[in-house]
Each structure stands twice: as structure tokens, then as C-alpha cells.
Amino acid sequence: MYDFSKLTAYIDSLKNIGIPLSGIEVKKENKVIYRHFSGFRDKEHTVPFDDESLCAIYSATKVITCIALMRLVEEGKISLDDPVSKYLPEFADVKVQTADGIKKAEKVMTIEHLFTMQGGLGYDIWTKQCCDLRAENKITTREFMKVIADMPLYFEPGTDYRYSLCHDVLAGIAEVVTGKQYGEWLDEVLFRPLGITHMTFHLTGDQKKLLSTQYTYNVSKAKASATDNNLDYCMSDNYDSGGAGLYSNLSDYSKIIGAVANGGVAENGYRVLKPETIKMMQVGRLCEKSLESFMHMPRYGYSWGLCGRVHTNPALSLSSSSIGEFGWDGAAAAYVLMDPAEKLSIFYLTYVRGAAYIYDMVHPRIRELTYEAIK
């Protein structure tokens, strides 16, 4: 029915430009219509990269966090307009860095500001305090919220865009609202109902054996070199980073985004989100200044909404995806796309850091070859 031969050839060709492992799953109407793997899990190139293979998905975690927190929104347990301090009191007195020095923030940081990366936070995880806490290996998600709240904001909430720890704070709010550790709650409302067994914040001994080799890319040589497998955003065994902390294989992640692209209902009938909630996630929510800052990424023809980038202008993006397509990616070059109009989802999984080329060239090519195949 669909001809994915061009996409297969392209995925297989990526090893020629220094991308040693790739996996991709495409779903339409929540049915797998394409899955392909290329390369090896280990640096010795003896174990094929397959659906047992695990990778840290870094900021692709943000998509899962946004989907999960939107469940709380539709259940009326939180509101996008709620002040963050309603759940995390330490955010009531946040400071902001100005040209005249550090001052008390005048604007209230809301939950929507966290979803849309307009909270004013940074990604300062290598401060002395953070490094000390990392060394102690005991800080919890909730405790790290106090560390984040103590960091001066880069701007008044809601006035600009900055990629940051905003989604880690969403995870902290989830813990307050649900009364459970973030990963435990995700397991209850997403992982177990969808039959997900390979997605986790903290690898077991057996899962560590399935962890793929992580690589760092050298664009001038078009070559990736094996590097350590440390996950920078794991502050401790008790910290569940809603912004960058998950590990996953290919098909488990695809189960979640496939359901969202399919109107919120999974293949087994479990409802992840309501259709009206998903429509909220298909709208760009950046103010003009924020959109200017977001364009520095760059993602032309896109804005940012309640679950990562949102397609708004095909004339600028040159994308074949529908207006309202949304998703994100990760620091090791995973790529996530949900297109509810087509009931289509794409999850591309690799494990290569420092490869801007993948975001700028490979992800768009994967997207376009997928739409070519289905149309």
C-alpha cells in the first residue's frame, strides 16, 4: 500500500555520513506502517540496533511530559493560567536578572509559561550547587525545584522564549498534584496502560545491558566517535527529569505519540488525551518577541505550543506536514512528529550528540520521504 523504499535507502545511507545507528517507526491511524533499523548497538559493531536497544532520549522526554501534564489540565487538576507558585511555593519570590541588577520579578510565572518555554528559566545544571547535589546522588525531583527557583530568571515570565528547565518544573508540579514520584505516576497513567516496558528514568541491571553506545559527531569529518553513556540531566537516582531524563526503545515511545496522533486513543483502546486537548496542543503560543528568539534554533515556519514545535506556515517551512503538526527532538538527535490531521506519527531514534547536521538536514529529509511514501 505504501512505498517506503526511498526512506529505507536514505536511512541505510546515513552510516556513510557518520551516523552509526538509526531506527524509525511510522504509524498511521495508530497502526505501524513502517519500521526499519540500521547499524549496531555496540561500538564493536557486533550487535544489531533493534527494538530491544535502549537510548537516552534527552529532550524527547519533553514531549512525554507535555502529553502527561495535559492530562492533568483536561482533568481540571491544574490550569494553564495557574501561577507556578500555587503548587511550588518557592516560585512566589523568583528574581530576574536585569540591566540594573537582580530584582524581584514583576510578572507571575504561570503553568502555560512552563509549557511554552517562556518562564524565563535557564538550563544551568552545572552550577556548583547542582554539581554538589549530583555528587551526593540523593536529591529528589521536588527538592531540585527549590534549586531552580533560586536561580535568577533571564527575563520576566511571558515576555520571551528560552529553551530551559521549564519542563523539569512541570514534572515537579505533577509530583505535588499526584502525590507520587514523577516516574511512578507516568508508569501508572501512560506506561502500564499502553504496555510500555522499556521506557524509564532509571535503568535496571538488565536494561543497562541493552543500552546502546552513545556517539559524538564531528561535522568536519562527517564521523561519530563513541563516547561515555552518562546522562547529564540525571541529578540523582531519586530525580526524574521531566525535560531530559527518559530512556526508551523505538516502539515504546511510538505507542504514546501514535495514540496522540490518532485522536488520543491507543491501539488497545486506552485514551491518552481527548481530541479537544490535542487541538489545544496544535496552536502556536509564542508572543512576537518569543517567536523571534525561537527562530534562532532555527525552525522556520514553526512556532512553539503546549508540546514543542507547531507547524504554522508551510511557505516558510517547506514541509509537507499539515498545519498543526507538532513534536520535538532530543540532544542525541531523536525526532518526534505527530500530525493529527493525517493521523500520522514518526519517531526516529539514534544516539549521536553534537550533530546539528541531523536536525537541519536529516530530520526534514525523513519527514519529507515519509509524506512522499504515504501520499
Stockholm file with secondary structure:
# STOCKHOLM 1.0

chainA/1-375         MYDFSKLTAYIDSLKNIGIPLSGIEVKKENKVIYRHFSGFRDKEHTVPFDDESLCAIYSATKVITCIALMRLVEEGKISLDDPVSKYLPEFADVKVQTADGIKKAEKVMTIEHLFTMQGGLGYDIWTKQCCDLRAENKITTREFMKVIADMPLYFEPGTDYRYSLCHDVLAGIAEVVTGKQYGEWLDEVLFRPLGITHMTFHLTGDQKKLLSTQYTYNVSKAKASATDNNLDYCMSDNYDSGGAGLYSNLSDYSKIIGAVANGGVAENGYRVLKPETIKMMQVGRLCEKSLESFMHMPRYGYSWGLCGRVHTNPALSLSSSSIGEFGWDGAAAAYVLMDPAEKLSIFYLTYVRGAAYIYDMVHPRIRELTYEAIK
#=GR chainA/1-375 SS CCCCHHHHHHHHHGGGGTCCEEEEEEEETTEEEEEEEEEBSSTTSCSBCCTTCBEECTTHHHHHHHHHHHHHHHTTSSCTTSBGGGTCGGGGGCEEEETTEEEECSSCCBHHHHHTTCSCCCCCCCSHHHHHHHHHTCCCHHHHHHHHHTSCBSSCTTSCCCCSTHHHHHHHHHHHHHSSCHHHHHIIIIITTTTCCSCBSSCCHHHHTTBCCCEEEETTTTEEEECCCCCTTCCCTTCCCTTTCCEECHHHHHHHHHHHHTTTBCTTSCBSSCHHHHHHTTSCCCCHHHHHHHTTSCCTTEEECSSSEEECCHHHHCCCSCTTCEECBCTTCCEEEEETTTTEEEEEECCEESCHHIIIIIHHHHHHHHHHHHC
#=GC SS_cons         CCCCHHHHHHHHHGGGGTCCEEEEEEEETTEEEEEEEEEBSSTTSCSBCCTTCBEECTTHHHHHHHHHHHHHHHTTSSCTTSBGGGTCGGGGGCEEEETTEEEECSSCCBHHHHHTTCSCCCCCCCSHHHHHHHHHTCCCHHHHHHHHHTSCBSSCTTSCCCCSTHHHHHHHHHHHHHSSCHHHHHIIIIITTTTCCSCBSSCCHHHHTTBCCCEEEETTTTEEEECCCCCTTCCCTTCCCTTTCCEECHHHHHHHHHHHHTTTBCTTSCBSSCHHHHHHTTSCCCCHHHHHHHTTSCCTTEEECSSSEEECCHHHHCCCSCTTCEECBCTTCCEEEEETTTTEEEEEECCEESCHHIIIIIHHHHHHHHHHHHC
//
